[in-house]
Amino acid sequence: MKYSRGDNGLLSGRADAFVYNRNHVVRGFRMPSNPQTPAQTTQRGNFGSLSGNWNSLTEPQRESWNALQIVVVDNLGHSVTLSGKELYVRLNRNLFNAGQAALTDAPIPTSPLGISSLSITADVSDNNMKLIFTPTPVPTGTTWLVFATGPQSVGTYKPNPSKYKLITVLPATTATDEDVLPEWEDVFGTMAAGQKIFIKLVAVKNTTGFTSPPTIASTIVTA
């Protein structure tokens, strides 16, 4: 049971099987879904391993991570300084996703060259979903993570971040016009005309785990 009473006397929060909203609406509580897909299981396992490995580092190694003062912006727009452990887990998760070796000592903060432009073409008759991007090819020493959404309504312009799933990576020297339809369909099923799909690219520096700002594009699948 977790709820509060606001200044106007209205309940807000969850109490037993009900959720009380400040707009006077009361709805039943539903436990969030937990599909346990193979990709989710892998990510959770990696996160758990990294969290545990923090304790296996030497004290000088942990001190090197604690000495890094990296500020990020959270989902609420607040500036947050990450702890050494948070940085260790974050950067090594990026490297894990990019297929690179994990770090034990904190790296010198060095970010990769970002993605300059991105567009998508997706066509049912041609049976492809191609990414057109610059720079091309993917720069040496970097790996690009390809996140995608499943089909969204055509009126969607900014999907919730939770909608994006990692579907593949583009290693260095990958050229523009890369077809990612097989990887997309492995996660989301068969592509159909009229679907709106978003792709997000994030560049990872292979030696540090630092990333570029994301570059996002969308397309409506044609027939």
VEXLOLUM-807576 format. One record per residue (C-alpha): residue number from 1; chain; x, y, z. Coordinates in nm, 2 decimals. Layout:
N
<r><num>NUM</num><cadena>A</cadena><c1>X</c1><c2>Y</c2><c3>Z</c3></r>
...
This chain:
223
<r><num>1</num><cadena>A</cadena><c1>0.00</c1><c2>0.00</c2><c3>0.00</c3></r>
<r><num>2</num><cadena>A</cadena><c1>0.15</c1><c2>0.33</c2><c3>-0.11</c3></r>
<r><num>3</num><cadena>A</cadena><c1>-0.05</c1><c2>0.65</c2><c3>-0.14</c3></r>
<r><num>4</num><cadena>A</cadena><c1>-0.05</c1><c2>1.01</c2><c3>-0.03</c3></r>
<r><num>5</num><cadena>A</cadena><c1>-0.32</c1><c2>1.28</c2><c3>0.03</c3></r>
<r><num>6</num><cadena>A</cadena><c1>-0.26</c1><c2>1.61</c2><c3>-0.15</c3></r>
<r><num>7</num><cadena>A</cadena><c1>-0.32</c1><c2>1.96</c2><c3>-0.03</c3></r>
<r><num>8</num><cadena>A</cadena><c1>-0.67</c1><c2>1.94</c2><c3>-0.19</c3></r>
<r><num>9</num><cadena>A</cadena><c1>-0.75</c1><c2>1.63</c2><c3>0.01</c3></r>
<r><num>10</num><cadena>A</cadena><c1>-0.74</c1><c2>1.40</c2><c3>-0.29</c3></r>
<r><num>11</num><cadena>A</cadena><c1>-0.57</c1><c2>1.06</c2><c3>-0.26</c3></r>
<r><num>12</num><cadena>A</cadena><c1>-0.28</c1><c2>0.99</c2><c3>-0.50</c3></r>
<r><num>13</num><cadena>A</cadena><c1>-0.10</c1><c2>0.66</c2><c3>-0.54</c3></r>
<r><num>14</num><cadena>A</cadena><c1>-0.17</c1><c2>0.29</c2><c3>-0.50</c3></r>
<r><num>15</num><cadena>A</cadena><c1>-0.37</c1><c2>0.14</c2><c3>-0.22</c3></r>
<r><num>16</num><cadena>A</cadena><c1>-0.42</c1><c2>-0.24</c2><c3>-0.23</c3></r>
<r><num>17</num><cadena>A</cadena><c1>-0.58</c1><c2>-0.32</c2><c3>-0.57</c3></r>
<r><num>18</num><cadena>A</cadena><c1>-0.66</c1><c2>0.03</c2><c3>-0.67</c3></r>
<r><num>19</num><cadena>A</cadena><c1>-0.47</c1><c2>0.33</c2><c3>-0.81</c3></r>
<r><num>20</num><cadena>A</cadena><c1>-0.59</c1><c2>0.68</c2><c3>-0.71</c3></r>
<r><num>21</num><cadena>A</cadena><c1>-0.52</c1><c2>0.97</c2><c3>-0.96</c3></r>
<r><num>22</num><cadena>A</cadena><c1>-0.54</c1><c2>1.34</c2><c3>-0.88</c3></r>
<r><num>23</num><cadena>A</cadena><c1>-0.80</c1><c2>1.38</c2><c3>-1.15</c3></r>
<r><num>24</num><cadena>A</cadena><c1>-1.05</c1><c2>1.19</c2><c3>-0.94</c3></r>
<r><num>25</num><cadena>A</cadena><c1>-1.01</c1><c2>0.87</c2><c3>-1.15</c3></r>
<r><num>26</num><cadena>A</cadena><c1>-0.96</c1><c2>0.54</c2><c3>-0.97</c3></r>
<r><num>27</num><cadena>A</cadena><c1>-0.85</c1><c2>0.23</c2><c3>-1.16</c3></r>
<r><num>28</num><cadena>A</cadena><c1>-0.75</c1><c2>-0.12</c2><c3>-1.09</c3></r>
<r><num>29</num><cadena>A</cadena><c1>-0.38</c1><c2>-0.19</c2><c3>-1.04</c3></r>
<r><num>30</num><cadena>A</cadena><c1>-0.21</c1><c2>-0.43</c2><c3>-1.28</c3></r>
<r><num>31</num><cadena>A</cadena><c1>0.13</c1><c2>-0.57</c2><c3>-1.23</c3></r>
<r><num>32</num><cadena>A</cadena><c1>0.36</c1><c2>-0.46</c2><c3>-1.52</c3></r>
<r><num>33</num><cadena>A</cadena><c1>0.44</c1><c2>-0.73</c2><c3>-1.77</c3></r>
<r><num>34</num><cadena>A</cadena><c1>0.76</c1><c2>-0.92</c2><c3>-1.75</c3></r>
<r><num>35</num><cadena>A</cadena><c1>0.80</c1><c2>-1.12</c2><c3>-2.07</c3></r>
<r><num>36</num><cadena>A</cadena><c1>1.15</c1><c2>-1.24</c2><c3>-2.00</c3></r>
<r><num>37</num><cadena>A</cadena><c1>1.26</c1><c2>-1.23</c2><c3>-2.37</c3></r>
<r><num>38</num><cadena>A</cadena><c1>1.61</c1><c2>-1.38</c2><c3>-2.44</c3></r>
<r><num>39</num><cadena>A</cadena><c1>1.75</c1><c2>-1.03</c2><c3>-2.50</c3></r>
<r><num>40</num><cadena>A</cadena><c1>1.61</c1><c2>-0.90</c2><c3>-2.17</c3></r>
<r><num>41</num><cadena>A</cadena><c1>1.74</c1><c2>-1.21</c2><c3>-1.98</c3></r>
<r><num>42</num><cadena>A</cadena><c1>2.09</c1><c2>-1.15</c2><c3>-2.13</c3></r>
<r><num>43</num><cadena>A</cadena><c1>2.08</c1><c2>-0.78</c2><c3>-2.04</c3></r>
<r><num>44</num><cadena>A</cadena><c1>1.97</c1><c2>-0.85</c2><c3>-1.68</c3></r>
<r><num>45</num><cadena>A</cadena><c1>2.24</c1><c2>-1.11</c2><c3>-1.64</c3></r>
<r><num>46</num><cadena>A</cadena><c1>2.51</c1><c2>-0.88</c2><c3>-1.77</c3></r>
<r><num>47</num><cadena>A</cadena><c1>2.39</c1><c2>-0.60</c2><c3>-1.53</c3></r>
<r><num>48</num><cadena>A</cadena><c1>2.40</c1><c2>-0.84</c2><c3>-1.24</c3></r>
<r><num>49</num><cadena>A</cadena><c1>2.74</c1><c2>-0.96</c2><c3>-1.33</c3></r>
<r><num>50</num><cadena>A</cadena><c1>2.88</c1><c2>-0.61</c2><c3>-1.36</c3></r>
<r><num>51</num><cadena>A</cadena><c1>2.73</c1><c2>-0.51</c2><c3>-1.03</c3></r>
<r><num>52</num><cadena>A</cadena><c1>2.89</c1><c2>-0.81</c2><c3>-0.86</c3></r>
<r><num>53</num><cadena>A</cadena><c1>3.22</c1><c2>-0.76</c2><c3>-1.04</c3></r>
<r><num>54</num><cadena>A</cadena><c1>3.26</c1><c2>-0.41</c2><c3>-0.89</c3></r>
<r><num>55</num><cadena>A</cadena><c1>3.34</c1><c2>-0.58</c2><c3>-0.56</c3></r>
<r><num>56</num><cadena>A</cadena><c1>3.61</c1><c2>-0.79</c2><c3>-0.73</c3></r>
<r><num>57</num><cadena>A</cadena><c1>3.81</c1><c2>-0.48</c2><c3>-0.84</c3></r>
<r><num>58</num><cadena>A</cadena><c1>4.11</c1><c2>-0.38</c2><c3>-0.65</c3></r>
<r><num>59</num><cadena>A</cadena><c1>4.08</c1><c2>-0.07</c2><c3>-0.42</c3></r>
<r><num>60</num><cadena>A</cadena><c1>4.30</c1><c2>0.14</c2><c3>-0.66</c3></r>
<r><num>61</num><cadena>A</cadena><c1>4.07</c1><c2>0.04</c2><c3>-0.95</c3></r>
<r><num>62</num><cadena>A</cadena><c1>3.76</c1><c2>0.14</c2><c3>-0.76</c3></r>
<r><num>63</num><cadena>A</cadena><c1>3.92</c1><c2>0.47</c2><c3>-0.67</c3></r>
<r><num>64</num><cadena>A</cadena><c1>4.00</c1><c2>0.54</c2><c3>-1.03</c3></r>
<r><num>65</num><cadena>A</cadena><c1>3.63</c1><c2>0.50</c2><c3>-1.11</c3></r>
<r><num>66</num><cadena>A</cadena><c1>3.52</c1><c2>0.71</c2><c3>-0.81</c3></r>
<r><num>67</num><cadena>A</cadena><c1>3.76</c1><c2>0.99</c2><c3>-0.92</c3></r>
<r><num>68</num><cadena>A</cadena><c1>3.56</c1><c2>1.03</c2><c3>-1.25</c3></r>
<r><num>69</num><cadena>A</cadena><c1>3.31</c1><c2>1.31</c2><c3>-1.21</c3></r>
<r><num>70</num><cadena>A</cadena><c1>3.06</c1><c2>1.25</c2><c3>-1.50</c3></r>
<r><num>71</num><cadena>A</cadena><c1>2.73</c1><c2>1.45</c2><c3>-1.50</c3></r>
<r><num>72</num><cadena>A</cadena><c1>2.43</c1><c2>1.31</c2><c3>-1.69</c3></r>
<r><num>73</num><cadena>A</cadena><c1>2.07</c1><c2>1.43</c2><c3>-1.73</c3></r>
<r><num>74</num><cadena>A</cadena><c1>1.81</c1><c2>1.19</c2><c3>-1.60</c3></r>
<r><num>75</num><cadena>A</cadena><c1>1.47</c1><c2>1.12</c2><c3>-1.74</c3></r>
<r><num>76</num><cadena>A</cadena><c1>1.32</c1><c2>1.41</c2><c3>-1.54</c3></r>
<r><num>77</num><cadena>A</cadena><c1>1.58</c1><c2>1.66</c2><c3>-1.68</c3></r>
<r><num>78</num><cadena>A</cadena><c1>1.78</c1><c2>1.68</c2><c3>-1.36</c3></r>
<r><num>79</num><cadena>A</cadena><c1>2.16</c1><c2>1.69</c2><c3>-1.37</c3></r>
<r><num>80</num><cadena>A</cadena><c1>2.30</c1><c2>1.39</c2><c3>-1.18</c3></r>
<r><num>81</num><cadena>A</cadena><c1>2.67</c1><c2>1.30</c2><c3>-1.10</c3></r>
<r><num>82</num><cadena>A</cadena><c1>2.72</c1><c2>0.93</c2><c3>-1.14</c3></r>
<r><num>83</num><cadena>A</cadena><c1>2.90</c1><c2>0.73</c2><c3>-0.87</c3></r>
<r><num>84</num><cadena>A</cadena><c1>3.20</c1><c2>0.53</c2><c3>-0.96</c3></r>
<r><num>85</num><cadena>A</cadena><c1>3.00</c1><c2>0.21</c2><c3>-0.95</c3></r>
<r><num>86</num><cadena>A</cadena><c1>2.73</c1><c2>0.35</c2><c3>-1.17</c3></r>
<r><num>87</num><cadena>A</cadena><c1>2.99</c1><c2>0.46</c2><c3>-1.43</c3></r>
<r><num>88</num><cadena>A</cadena><c1>3.16</c1><c2>0.12</c2><c3>-1.41</c3></r>
<r><num>89</num><cadena>A</cadena><c1>2.83</c1><c2>-0.06</c2><c3>-1.49</c3></r>
<r><num>90</num><cadena>A</cadena><c1>2.72</c1><c2>0.20</c2><c3>-1.75</c3></r>
<r><num>91</num><cadena>A</cadena><c1>3.03</c1><c2>0.21</c2><c3>-1.96</c3></r>
<r><num>92</num><cadena>A</cadena><c1>3.09</c1><c2>-0.17</c2><c3>-1.94</c3></r>
<r><num>93</num><cadena>A</cadena><c1>2.72</c1><c2>-0.23</c2><c3>-2.05</c3></r>
<r><num>94</num><cadena>A</cadena><c1>2.79</c1><c2>-0.01</c2><c3>-2.35</c3></r>
<r><num>95</num><cadena>A</cadena><c1>3.10</c1><c2>-0.22</c2><c3>-2.43</c3></r>
<r><num>96</num><cadena>A</cadena><c1>2.91</c1><c2>-0.54</c2><c3>-2.37</c3></r>
<r><num>97</num><cadena>A</cadena><c1>2.64</c1><c2>-0.43</c2><c3>-2.62</c3></r>
<r><num>98</num><cadena>A</cadena><c1>2.92</c1><c2>-0.33</c2><c3>-2.87</c3></r>
<r><num>99</num><cadena>A</cadena><c1>3.09</c1><c2>-0.67</c2><c3>-2.84</c3></r>
<r><num>100</num><cadena>A</cadena><c1>3.40</c1><c2>-0.52</c2><c3>-2.67</c3></r>
<r><num>101</num><cadena>A</cadena><c1>3.61</c1><c2>-0.63</c2><c3>-2.37</c3></r>
<r><num>102</num><cadena>A</cadena><c1>3.51</c1><c2>-0.49</c2><c3>-2.03</c3></r>
<r><num>103</num><cadena>A</cadena><c1>3.72</c1><c2>-0.23</c2><c3>-1.85</c3></r>
<r><num>104</num><cadena>A</cadena><c1>3.86</c1><c2>-0.27</c2><c3>-1.50</c3></r>
<r><num>105</num><cadena>A</cadena><c1>4.04</c1><c2>0.06</c2><c3>-1.47</c3></r>
<r><num>106</num><cadena>A</cadena><c1>3.85</c1><c2>0.38</c2><c3>-1.54</c3></r>
<r><num>107</num><cadena>A</cadena><c1>3.92</c1><c2>0.52</c2><c3>-1.89</c3></r>
<r><num>108</num><cadena>A</cadena><c1>4.01</c1><c2>0.88</c2><c3>-1.99</c3></r>
<r><num>109</num><cadena>A</cadena><c1>3.67</c1><c2>1.02</c2><c3>-2.09</c3></r>
<r><num>110</num><cadena>A</cadena><c1>3.67</c1><c2>1.01</c2><c3>-2.46</c3></r>
<r><num>111</num><cadena>A</cadena><c1>3.36</c1><c2>1.01</c2><c3>-2.67</c3></r>
<r><num>112</num><cadena>A</cadena><c1>3.32</c1><c2>0.88</c2><c3>-3.02</c3></r>
<r><num>113</num><cadena>A</cadena><c1>3.24</c1><c2>1.08</c2><c3>-3.33</c3></r>
<r><num>114</num><cadena>A</cadena><c1>2.87</c1><c2>1.11</c2><c3>-3.34</c3></r>
<r><num>115</num><cadena>A</cadena><c1>2.62</c1><c2>1.03</c2><c3>-3.61</c3></r>
<r><num>116</num><cadena>A</cadena><c1>2.57</c1><c2>1.33</c2><c3>-3.84</c3></r>
<r><num>117</num><cadena>A</cadena><c1>2.25</c1><c2>1.22</c2><c3>-4.02</c3></r>
<r><num>118</num><cadena>A</cadena><c1>2.01</c1><c2>0.92</c2><c3>-4.03</c3></r>
<r><num>119</num><cadena>A</cadena><c1>1.71</c1><c2>0.83</c2><c3>-4.25</c3></r>
<r><num>120</num><cadena>A</cadena><c1>1.52</c1><c2>0.51</c2><c3>-4.31</c3></r>
<r><num>121</num><cadena>A</cadena><c1>1.35</c1><c2>0.34</c2><c3>-4.60</c3></r>
<r><num>122</num><cadena>A</cadena><c1>1.13</c1><c2>0.04</c2><c3>-4.54</c3></r>
<r><num>123</num><cadena>A</cadena><c1>0.94</c1><c2>-0.14</c2><c3>-4.82</c3></r>
<r><num>124</num><cadena>A</cadena><c1>0.74</c1><c2>-0.46</c2><c3>-4.81</c3></r>
<r><num>125</num><cadena>A</cadena><c1>0.77</c1><c2>-0.54</c2><c3>-5.18</c3></r>
<r><num>126</num><cadena>A</cadena><c1>1.15</c1><c2>-0.49</c2><c3>-5.17</c3></r>
<r><num>127</num><cadena>A</cadena><c1>1.16</c1><c2>-0.68</c2><c3>-4.83</c3></r>
<r><num>128</num><cadena>A</cadena><c1>1.41</c1><c2>-0.45</c2><c3>-4.67</c3></r>
<r><num>129</num><cadena>A</cadena><c1>1.46</c1><c2>-0.18</c2><c3>-4.40</c3></r>
<r><num>130</num><cadena>A</cadena><c1>1.76</c1><c2>0.03</c2><c3>-4.49</c3></r>
<r><num>131</num><cadena>A</cadena><c1>1.95</c1><c2>0.28</c2><c3>-4.28</c3></r>
<r><num>132</num><cadena>A</cadena><c1>2.11</c1><c2>0.57</c2><c3>-4.47</c3></r>
<r><num>133</num><cadena>A</cadena><c1>2.36</c1><c2>0.75</c2><c3>-4.25</c3></r>
<r><num>134</num><cadena>A</cadena><c1>2.66</c1><c2>0.98</c2><c3>-4.23</c3></r>
<r><num>135</num><cadena>A</cadena><c1>2.94</c1><c2>0.96</c2><c3>-4.17</c3></r>
<r><num>136</num><cadena>A</cadena><c1>3.00</c1><c2>0.65</c2><c3>-4.38</c3></r>
<r><num>137</num><cadena>A</cadena><c1>3.14</c1><c2>0.40</c2><c3>-4.32</c3></r>
<r><num>138</num><cadena>A</cadena><c1>3.11</c1><c2>0.37</c2><c3>-3.95</c3></r>
<r><num>139</num><cadena>A</cadena><c1>3.44</c1><c2>0.53</c2><c3>-3.82</c3></r>
<r><num>140</num><cadena>A</cadena><c1>3.73</c1><c2>0.31</c2><c3>-3.70</c3></r>
<r><num>141</num><cadena>A</cadena><c1>3.74</c1><c2>0.25</c2><c3>-3.33</c3></r>
<r><num>142</num><cadena>A</cadena><c1>3.36</c1><c2>0.28</c2><c3>-3.29</c3></r>
<r><num>143</num><cadena>A</cadena><c1>3.06</c1><c2>0.05</c2><c3>-3.29</c3></r>
<r><num>144</num><cadena>A</cadena><c1>2.70</c1><c2>0.18</c2><c3>-3.35</c3></r>
<r><num>145</num><cadena>A</cadena><c1>2.42</c1><c2>0.04</c2><c3>-3.15</c3></r>
<r><num>146</num><cadena>A</cadena><c1>2.09</c1><c2>0.01</c2><c3>-3.34</c3></r>
<r><num>147</num><cadena>A</cadena><c1>1.78</c1><c2>0.05</c2><c3>-3.13</c3></r>
<r><num>148</num><cadena>A</cadena><c1>1.43</c1><c2>0.02</c2><c3>-3.28</c3></r>
<r><num>149</num><cadena>A</cadena><c1>1.07</c1><c2>0.04</c2><c3>-3.19</c3></r>
<r><num>150</num><cadena>A</cadena><c1>0.80</c1><c2>-0.20</c2><c3>-3.29</c3></r>
<r><num>151</num><cadena>A</cadena><c1>0.51</c1><c2>-0.06</c2><c3>-3.50</c3></r>
<r><num>152</num><cadena>A</cadena><c1>0.38</c1><c2>0.27</c2><c3>-3.36</c3></r>
<r><num>153</num><cadena>A</cadena><c1>0.07</c1><c2>0.47</c2><c3>-3.46</c3></r>
<r><num>154</num><cadena>A</cadena><c1>0.13</c1><c2>0.71</c2><c3>-3.74</c3></r>
<r><num>155</num><cadena>A</cadena><c1>0.05</c1><c2>1.00</c2><c3>-3.50</c3></r>
<r><num>156</num><cadena>A</cadena><c1>0.34</c1><c2>0.91</c2><c3>-3.28</c3></r>
<r><num>157</num><cadena>A</cadena><c1>0.64</c1><c2>1.15</c2><c3>-3.30</c3></r>
<r><num>158</num><cadena>A</cadena><c1>0.82</c1><c2>1.08</c2><c3>-2.97</c3></r>
<r><num>159</num><cadena>A</cadena><c1>0.79</c1><c2>0.72</c2><c3>-2.85</c3></r>
<r><num>160</num><cadena>A</cadena><c1>0.85</c1><c2>0.64</c2><c3>-2.48</c3></r>
<r><num>161</num><cadena>A</cadena><c1>1.22</c1><c2>0.55</c2><c3>-2.43</c3></r>
<r><num>162</num><cadena>A</cadena><c1>1.11</c1><c2>0.20</c2><c3>-2.31</c3></r>
<r><num>163</num><cadena>A</cadena><c1>0.98</c1><c2>0.13</c2><c3>-2.66</c3></r>
<r><num>164</num><cadena>A</cadena><c1>1.33</c1><c2>0.11</c2><c3>-2.80</c3></r>
<r><num>165</num><cadena>A</cadena><c1>1.50</c1><c2>-0.24</c2><c3>-2.81</c3></r>
<r><num>166</num><cadena>A</cadena><c1>1.85</c1><c2>-0.31</c2><c3>-2.92</c3></r>
<r><num>167</num><cadena>A</cadena><c1>1.83</c1><c2>-0.51</c2><c3>-3.24</c3></r>
<r><num>168</num><cadena>A</cadena><c1>2.18</c1><c2>-0.52</c2><c3>-3.38</c3></r>
<r><num>169</num><cadena>A</cadena><c1>2.51</c1><c2>-0.34</c2><c3>-3.40</c3></r>
<r><num>170</num><cadena>A</cadena><c1>2.71</c1><c2>-0.18</c2><c3>-3.68</c3></r>
<r><num>171</num><cadena>A</cadena><c1>3.08</c1><c2>-0.24</c2><c3>-3.65</c3></r>
<r><num>172</num><cadena>A</cadena><c1>3.34</c1><c2>-0.01</c2><c3>-3.79</c3></r>
<r><num>173</num><cadena>A</cadena><c1>3.36</c1><c2>0.00</c2><c3>-4.17</c3></r>
<r><num>174</num><cadena>A</cadena><c1>2.99</c1><c2>-0.07</c2><c3>-4.21</c3></r>
<r><num>175</num><cadena>A</cadena><c1>2.87</c1><c2>0.14</c2><c3>-4.50</c3></r>
<r><num>176</num><cadena>A</cadena><c1>2.55</c1><c2>0.33</c2><c3>-4.54</c3></r>
<r><num>177</num><cadena>A</cadena><c1>2.24</c1><c2>0.16</c2><c3>-4.69</c3></r>
<r><num>178</num><cadena>A</cadena><c1>2.26</c1><c2>-0.12</c2><c3>-4.44</c3></r>
<r><num>179</num><cadena>A</cadena><c1>1.96</c1><c2>-0.35</c2><c3>-4.43</c3></r>
<r><num>180</num><cadena>A</cadena><c1>1.84</c1><c2>-0.43</c2><c3>-4.07</c3></r>
<r><num>181</num><cadena>A</cadena><c1>1.50</c1><c2>-0.59</c2><c3>-4.16</c3></r>
<r><num>182</num><cadena>A</cadena><c1>1.61</c1><c2>-0.95</c2><c3>-4.05</c3></r>
<r><num>183</num><cadena>A</cadena><c1>1.72</c1><c2>-0.82</c2><c3>-3.71</c3></r>
<r><num>184</num><cadena>A</cadena><c1>1.40</c1><c2>-0.61</c2><c3>-3.67</c3></r>
<r><num>185</num><cadena>A</cadena><c1>1.17</c1><c2>-0.89</c2><c3>-3.76</c3></r>
<r><num>186</num><cadena>A</cadena><c1>1.36</c1><c2>-1.12</c2><c3>-3.51</c3></r>
<r><num>187</num><cadena>A</cadena><c1>1.24</c1><c2>-0.89</c2><c3>-3.24</c3></r>
<r><num>188</num><cadena>A</cadena><c1>0.91</c1><c2>-0.75</c2><c3>-3.36</c3></r>
<r><num>189</num><cadena>A</cadena><c1>0.77</c1><c2>-0.99</c2><c3>-3.61</c3></r>
<r><num>190</num><cadena>A</cadena><c1>0.68</c1><c2>-0.95</c2><c3>-3.98</c3></r>
<r><num>191</num><cadena>A</cadena><c1>0.69</c1><c2>-0.59</c2><c3>-4.11</c3></r>
<r><num>192</num><cadena>A</cadena><c1>0.37</c1><c2>-0.47</c2><c3>-4.28</c3></r>
<r><num>193</num><cadena>A</cadena><c1>0.28</c1><c2>-0.16</c2><c3>-4.49</c3></r>
<r><num>194</num><cadena>A</cadena><c1>0.15</c1><c2>0.14</c2><c3>-4.30</c3></r>
<r><num>195</num><cadena>A</cadena><c1>0.35</c1><c2>0.07</c2><c3>-3.98</c3></r>
<r><num>196</num><cadena>A</cadena><c1>0.55</c1><c2>0.36</c2><c3>-3.83</c3></r>
<r><num>197</num><cadena>A</cadena><c1>0.89</c1><c2>0.25</c2><c3>-3.71</c3></r>
<r><num>198</num><cadena>A</cadena><c1>1.16</c1><c2>0.45</c2><c3>-3.52</c3></r>
<r><num>199</num><cadena>A</cadena><c1>1.53</c1><c2>0.38</c2><c3>-3.53</c3></r>
<r><num>200</num><cadena>A</cadena><c1>1.79</c1><c2>0.52</c2><c3>-3.28</c3></r>
<r><num>201</num><cadena>A</cadena><c1>2.16</c1><c2>0.50</c2><c3>-3.34</c3></r>
<r><num>202</num><cadena>A</cadena><c1>2.41</c1><c2>0.55</c2><c3>-3.06</c3></r>
<r><num>203</num><cadena>A</cadena><c1>2.79</c1><c2>0.54</c2><c3>-3.13</c3></r>
<r><num>204</num><cadena>A</cadena><c1>3.01</c1><c2>0.37</c2><c3>-2.87</c3></r>
<r><num>205</num><cadena>A</cadena><c1>3.39</c1><c2>0.43</c2><c3>-2.83</c3></r>
<r><num>206</num><cadena>A</cadena><c1>3.54</c1><c2>0.08</c2><c3>-2.83</c3></r>
<r><num>207</num><cadena>A</cadena><c1>3.82</c1><c2>0.17</c2><c3>-2.59</c3></r>
<r><num>208</num><cadena>A</cadena><c1>3.62</c1><c2>0.37</c2><c3>-2.33</c3></r>
<r><num>209</num><cadena>A</cadena><c1>3.25</c1><c2>0.28</c2><c3>-2.35</c3></r>
<r><num>210</num><cadena>A</cadena><c1>3.15</c1><c2>0.65</c2><c3>-2.38</c3></r>
<r><num>211</num><cadena>A</cadena><c1>2.87</c1><c2>0.72</c2><c3>-2.62</c3></r>
<r><num>212</num><cadena>A</cadena><c1>2.75</c1><c2>0.99</c2><c3>-2.86</c3></r>
<r><num>213</num><cadena>A</cadena><c1>2.41</c1><c2>1.16</c2><c3>-2.82</c3></r>
<r><num>214</num><cadena>A</cadena><c1>2.14</c1><c2>0.94</c2><c3>-2.99</c3></r>
<r><num>215</num><cadena>A</cadena><c1>2.03</c1><c2>1.01</c2><c3>-3.34</c3></r>
<r><num>216</num><cadena>A</cadena><c1>1.67</c1><c2>0.92</c2><c3>-3.42</c3></r>
<r><num>217</num><cadena>A</cadena><c1>1.47</c1><c2>0.88</c2><c3>-3.74</c3></r>
<r><num>218</num><cadena>A</cadena><c1>1.14</c1><c2>0.73</c2><c3>-3.83</c3></r>
<r><num>219</num><cadena>A</cadena><c1>0.96</c1><c2>0.60</c2><c3>-4.14</c3></r>
<r><num>220</num><cadena>A</cadena><c1>0.62</c1><c2>0.47</c2><c3>-4.25</c3></r>
<r><num>221</num><cadena>A</cadena><c1>0.65</c1><c2>0.13</c2><c3>-4.42</c3></r>
<r><num>222</num><cadena>A</cadena><c1>0.55</c1><c2>0.14</c2><c3>-4.79</c3></r>
<r><num>223</num><cadena>A</cadena><c1>0.40</c1><c2>-0.14</c2><c3>-5.00</c3></r>
